[in-house]
Amino acid sequence: MSARDNAAMVQLLELLECRYAIRVVWALSDGHPQTFRLLQDSVGGVTPNTLNTRLKELRAARLVEHGGDGYRLTSLGADLARRLTEVQRFASKWSQQLARSHAPGAATSRTSAPRMGA
């Protein structure tokens, strides 16, 4: 990975690491515009101030836009959301593996549980 690619990745991760940023993108990933209130309900647990801040940041990053019918992903944001479906597939696989490792009778050694960063 080039230094430029690495810098772009760091910049994107910094944006997405902000609280609720990925949830906002995921909530809008179905392609239907959402009003502020509906988006707040879709994201769950986010305060109006935090959601407003995330939306400003995501709009500045050109991942989200606001039209007359509400907030929606831009084409760039929709591309990111499509890539998050890979993360969703991984999450399902990971969750199943985690559940199996915690099932009664499962091995309890350190090697049986998934490790973060491994």
Contact map, one row per residue, 1 for C-alpha under 8 A:
1110110000000000000000000000000000000000000000000000000000000000000000000000000000000000000000000000000000000000000000
1111110000000000000000000000000000000000000000000000000000000000000000000000000000000000000000000000000000000000000000
1111111000000000000000000000000000000000000000000000000000000000000000000000000000000000000000000000000000000000000000
0111111100000000000000000000000000000000000000000000000000000000000000000000000000000000000000000000000000000000000000
1111111110000000000000000000000000000000000000000000000000000000000000000000000000000000000000000000000000000000000000
1111111111000000000000000000000000000000000000000000000000000000000000000000000000000000000000000000000000000000000000
0011111111100000000000000000000000000000000000000000000000000000000000000000000000000000000000000000000000000000000000
0001111111110000000000000000000000000000000000000000000000000000000000000000000000000000000000000000000000000000000000
0000111111111000000000000000000000000000000000000000000000000000000000000000000000000000000000000000000000000000000000
0000011111111100000000000000000000000000000000000000000000000000000000000000000000000000000000000000000000000000000000
0000001111111110000000000000000000000000000000000000000000000000000000000000000000000000000000000000000000000000000000
0000000111111111000000000000000000000000000000000000000000000000000000000000000000000000000000000000000000000000000000
0000000011111111100000000000000000000000000000000000000000000000000000000000000000000000000000000000000000000000000000
0000000001111111110000000000000000000000000000000000000000000000000000000000000000000000000000000000000000000000000000
0000000000111111110010000000000000000000000000000000000011000000000000000000000000000000000000000000000000000000000000
0000000000011111111011000000000000000000000000000000000000000000000000000000000000000000000000000000000000000000000000
0000000000001111111011000000000000000000000000000000000000000000000000000000000000000000000000000000000000000000000000
0000000000000111111110000000000000000000000000000000010000000000000000000000000000000000000000000000000000000000000000
0000000000000001111111000000000000000000000000000000010000000000000000000000000000000000000000000000000000000000000000
0000000000000000011111110000000000000000001001000010010000000000000000000000000000000000000000000000000000000000000000
0000000000000011111111111000000000000000000000000000010001000000000000000000000000000000000000000000000000000000000000
0000000000000001101111111100000000000000000000000000000000000000000000000000000000000000000000000000000000000000000000
0000000000000000000111111110000000000000001000000000000000000000000000000000000000000000000000000000000000000000000000
0000000000000000000111111111000000000010001000000000010000000000000000000000000000000000000000000000000000000000000000
0000000000000000000011111111100000000000000000000000000000000001000000001000100010000000000000000000000000000000000000
0000000000000000000001111111110000000000000000000000000000000000000000000000000010010000000000000000000000000000000000
0000000000000000000000111111110000000010011000000000000000000000000000000000000000000000000000000000000000000000000000
0000000000000000000000011111111111000010000000000000000000000000000000111000000000000000000000000000000000000000000000
0000000000000000000000001111111100000000000000000000000000000000000000001000010011000000000000000000000000000000000000
0000000000000000000000000111111100000000000000000000000000000000000000000000000000000000000000000000000000000000000000
0000000000000000000000000001111110000000000000000000000000000000000000011000010000000000000000000000000000000000000000
0000000000000000000000000001111111000000000000000000000000000000000000010000000000000000000000000000000000000000000000
0000000000000000000000000001001111100000000000000000000000000000000011110000000000000000000000000000000000000000000000
0000000000000000000000000001000111111110000000000000000000000000000011110000000000000000000000000000000000000000000000
0000000000000000000000000000000011111110000000000000000000000000000011100000000000000000000000000000000000000000000000
0000000000000000000000000000000001111111000000000000000000000000000001100000000000000000000000000000000000000000000000
0000000000000000000000000000000001111111100000000000000000000000000000000000000000000000000000000000000000000000000000
0000000000000000000000000000000001111111110000000000000000000000000000000000000000000000000000000000000000000000000000
0000000000000000000000010011000001111111111000000000000000000000000000000000000000000000000000000000000000000000000000
0000000000000000000000000000000000011111111111110010000000000000000000000000000000000000000000000000000000000000000000
0000000000000000000000000000000000001111111110000000000000000000000000000000000000000000000000000000000000000000000000
0000000000000000000000000010000000000111111100000000000000000000000000000000000000000000000000000000000000000000000000
0000000000000000000100110010000000000011111111000000000000000000000000000000000000000000000000000000000000000000000000
0000000000000000000000000000000000000001111111000000000000000000000000000000000000000000000000000000000000000000000000
0000000000000000000000000000000000000001101111100000000000000000000000000000000000000000000000000000000000000000000000
0000000000000000000100000000000000000001001111110110000000000000000000000000000000000000000000000000000000000000000000
0000000000000000000000000000000000000001000011111110000000000000000000000000000000000000000000000000000000000000000000
0000000000000000000000000000000000000001000001111111000000000000000000000000000000000000000000000000000000000000000000
0000000000000000000000000000000000000000000000111111100000000000000000000000000000000000000000000000000000000000000000
0000000000000000000000000000000000000000000001111111110000000000000000000000000000000000000000000000000000000000000000
0000000000000000000100000000000000000001000001111111111000000000000000000000000000000000000000000000000000000000000000
0000000000000000000000000000000000000000000000011111111100000000000000000000000000000000000000000000000000000000000000
0000000000000000000000000000000000000000000000001111111110000000000000000000000000000000000000000000000000000000000000
0000000000000000011110010000000000000000000000000111111111000000000000000000000000000000000000000000000000000000000000
0000000000000000000000000000000000000000000000000011111111100001000000000000000000000000000000000000000000000000000000
0000000000000000000000000000000000000000000000000001111111110000000000000000000000000000000000000000000000000000000000
0000000000000010000000000000000000000000000000000000111111111000000000000000000000000000000000000000000000000000000000
0000000000000010000010000000000000000000000000000000011111111111000000000000000000000000000000000000000000000000000000
0000000000000000000000000000000000000000000000000000001111111111100000000000000000000000000000000000000000000000000000
0000000000000000000000000000000000000000000000000000000111111110000000000000000000000000000000000000000000000000000000
0000000000000000000000000000000000000000000000000000000011111111000000000000000000000000000000000000000000000000000000
0000000000000000000000000000000000000000000000000000000001111111100000000101100000000000000000000000000000000000000000
0000000000000000000000000000000000000000000000000000000001111111100000001111110000000000000000000000000000000000000000
0000000000000000000000001000000000000000000000000000001001101111110000111100100000000000000000000000000000000000000000
0000000000000000000000000000000000000000000000000000000000100111111000111100000000000000000000000000000000000000000000
0000000000000000000000000000000000000000000000000000000000000001111111110000000000000000000000000000000000000000000000
0000000000000000000000000000000000000000000000000000000000000000111111110000000000000000000000000000000000000000000000
0000000000000000000000000000000000000000000000000000000000000000011111000000000000000000000000000000000000000000000000
0000000000000000000000000000000011100000000000000000000000000000011111100000000000000000000000000000000000000000000000
0000000000000000000000000000000011110000000000000000000000000000011111110000000000000000000000000000000000000000000000
0000000000000000000000000001000011110000000000000000000000000001111011111000000000000000000000000000000000000000000000
0000000000000000000000000001001111000000000000000000000000000001111001111100000000000000000000000000000000000000000000
0000000000000000000000001001101000000000000000000000000000000011100000111111110000000000000000000000000000000000000000
0000000000000000000000000000000000000000000000000000000000000111100000011111110000000000000000000000000000000000000000
0000000000000000000000000000000000000000000000000000000000000010000000001111111000000000000000000000000000000000000000
0000000000000000000000000000000000000000000000000000000000000110000000001111111100000000000000000000000000000000000000
0000000000000000000000001000000000000000000000000000000000000111000000001111111110000000000000000000000000000000000000
0000000000000000000000000000101000000000000000000000000000000010000000001111111111000000000000000000000000000000000000
0000000000000000000000000000000000000000000000000000000000000000000000000011111111100000000000000000000000000000000000
0000000000000000000000000000000000000000000000000000000000000000000000000001111111110000000000000000000000000000000000
0000000000000000000000001100100000000000000000000000000000000000000000000000111111111000000000000000000000000000000000
0000000000000000000000000000100000000000000000000000000000000000000000000000011111111100000000000000000000000000000000
0000000000000000000000000000000000000000000000000000000000000000000000000000001111111110000000000000000000000000000000
0000000000000000000000000100000000000000000000000000000000000000000000000000000111111111000000000000000000000000000000
0000000000000000000000000000000000000000000000000000000000000000000000000000000011111111100000000000000000000000000000
0000000000000000000000000000000000000000000000000000000000000000000000000000000001111111110000000000000000000000000000
0000000000000000000000000000000000000000000000000000000000000000000000000000000000111111111000000000000000000000000000
0000000000000000000000000000000000000000000000000000000000000000000000000000000000011111111100000000000000000000000000
0000000000000000000000000000000000000000000000000000000000000000000000000000000000001111111110000000000000000000000000
0000000000000000000000000000000000000000000000000000000000000000000000000000000000000111111111000000000000000000000000
0000000000000000000000000000000000000000000000000000000000000000000000000000000000000011111111100000000000000000000000
0000000000000000000000000000000000000000000000000000000000000000000000000000000000000001111111110000000000000000000000
0000000000000000000000000000000000000000000000000000000000000000000000000000000000000000111111111000000000000000000000
0000000000000000000000000000000000000000000000000000000000000000000000000000000000000000011111111100000000000000010000
0000000000000000000000000000000000000000000000000000000000000000000000000000000000000000001111111110000000000000000000
0000000000000000000000000000000000000000000000000000000000000000000000000000000000000000000111111111000000000000000000
0000000000000000000000000000000000000000000000000000000000000000000000000000000000000000000011111111100000000000010000
0000000000000000000000000000000000000000000000000000000000000000000000000000000000000000000001111111110000000000110000
0000000000000000000000000000000000000000000000000000000000000000000000000000000000000000000000111111111000000000000000
0000000000000000000000000000000000000000000000000000000000000000000000000000000000000000000000011111111001000000000000
0000000000000000000000000000000000000000000000000000000000000000000000000000000000000000000000001111111001110001100000
0000000000000000000000000000000000000000000000000000000000000000000000000000000000000000000000000111111101010000100000
0000000000000000000000000000000000000000000000000000000000000000000000000000000000000000000000000011111111000000000000
0000000000000000000000000000000000000000000000000000000000000000000000000000000000000000000000000000011111000000000000
0000000000000000000000000000000000000000000000000000000000000000000000000000000000000000000000000000001111100000000000
0000000000000000000000000000000000000000000000000000000000000000000000000000000000000000000000000001111111110000000000
0000000000000000000000000000000000000000000000000000000000000000000000000000000000000000000000000000100011111001000000
0000000000000000000000000000000000000000000000000000000000000000000000000000000000000000000000000000110001111101100000
0000000000000000000000000000000000000000000000000000000000000000000000000000000000000000000000000000000000111111100000
0000000000000000000000000000000000000000000000000000000000000000000000000000000000000000000000000000000000011111100000
0000000000000000000000000000000000000000000000000000000000000000000000000000000000000000000000000000000000001111110000
0000000000000000000000000000000000000000000000000000000000000000000000000000000000000000000000000000100000111111110000
0000000000000000000000000000000000000000000000000000000000000000000000000000000000000000000000000100110000011111111000
0000000000000000000000000000000000000000000000000000000000000000000000000000000000000000000001001100000000000011111100
0000000000000000000000000000000000000000000000000000000000000000000000000000000000000000000000000000000000000000111111
0000000000000000000000000000000000000000000000000000000000000000000000000000000000000000000000000000000000000000011111
0000000000000000000000000000000000000000000000000000000000000000000000000000000000000000000000000000000000000000001111
0000000000000000000000000000000000000000000000000000000000000000000000000000000000000000000000000000000000000000001111
